[in-house]
Amino acid sequence: MKYKRIAGALRNLAQSFTSVTNWVGDVCIADILGDVVVGLPAARLEIHFPGGAFVPAGDYPAPLCASVARFAGRFAAHLAKEGVDARAVRSARIILCVDRLGLYCDVAATDDRGVEYKANVL
């Protein structure tokens, strides 16, 4: 059970992050993600958890940074709520990409055994 729910828990986290219910002040994060990602090398942004680091590093809009900080701060609690022991997740990331068809979101994680998990969100 410790590992069974990792992919689902991360998919739920990314769905919440990219949803129209993720607001910081008067900015809907879903509304700015495409514009932010399209301007990056390879039109790709990774957000690494549990710390909330951006790859590539750079100057991102303050609402996006605030949202990522909020999600990073609740990362362990989110996993626990989903039935996952946060100590079992060595690394996790939300991967955002843009191509001519729009914004895509995947999640990936590695557990403490080195097993990798991947799931498509958008």
N, C-alpha and C positions, 0 to 999 in steps of 0.2 A: 504494500500500500504506500510505502514511503516514496516510491518512484513513479507509481502508476499515474498520478495526476499532474505531473510536472508540465507536460505539453499543454494540457487543458487549462491549467492555472495561468500559464504565460499567454495563451491565446486570449483568455478573458481579460488579462491585464492590457494587452495591446488593443483589444476591441474597445475597452474603456478609454484608453489614451486617444485613439483615433475617432472616437464617436463625437456626435454633435452635442453631447452633454458635458464635454470637457471644456470648460470656460475658465479663463483667468481675467478677472475684471469684465470688460465688455468685449473681449476677444475670444471667439470660438477657435480653439486650436486646430480643429479639422479644416477650418477655412484658410489657415495660413500654411499648413504643412506642404502642400503641393508647390507653392511659390518658393518656400525655403529650400526644399529638396532639389527642385529643378535647377537652381543656381549653383549646385555643388558639383565637384568633379565626379563624373560618372553618374550624376543625378541620383546619388545614394547617400543616405544618412543612417548611421547606426547609433542607438542609444544603449549604452551598456549599464547593466544592473549587477549589483545592488547600488552602485555609486551614482549612477545617472550621468556618466561621461558621454560626451558627444564625439563621434568619429565620422568625419574629420573634426578636429577641434576648430573652433572659430568663434566669431561673434554672431550669436543667434538672437532673434527677437526676445526681449525681456519676458513676454508672456509665455513663450515656448520654454525658456529656461525655468521659469517659475513652475510651470506644469510638470516638467521633468523632475524638478526638485521635490515637488509634492508626491509624485509617483515613486520616486526613489526612497523617500522617507517612509512610505507605507508599504514598501516592497515585502519585507518580512511578514508584516501583518496580513497582507494580501495572500501570500503563500499559505500561511497558517489557516486563514479562513477557507482556503480551497483544499485543506487537508494535506498540505505539503510541508515537510520540515525544511525550513529555509537553509539549514546546515547541509542539506543534501544537494543544494544547487550551488555549484562552484562558480558558474558564470551564466549570464542570460543577456540577451539583447533583442531589441526591437529593430528591425531592418526596414527602412522606408526607401522605396525606389519610385522614380517617375519615368515613364516612357510615353510614346505618342498616344497611348490608350488611357493614361491616367496614373493615379497613385496606387502603389502596391505596398502591402505590409506583410512581413513574415516575422516569426519569432524563432529564436534558436537558443538552446541552452545546453550546458554540459553539467552532468551530475558529479557527485564525489567519487564515482567509479570510473569516470571518463566516458560514459555513455552520452551520445549526443541526441537531442530532441529537436525536431523542426515542425513547424506548423504554419500554414498560410492563414492570414487573417483577412486581408482585402485583396 
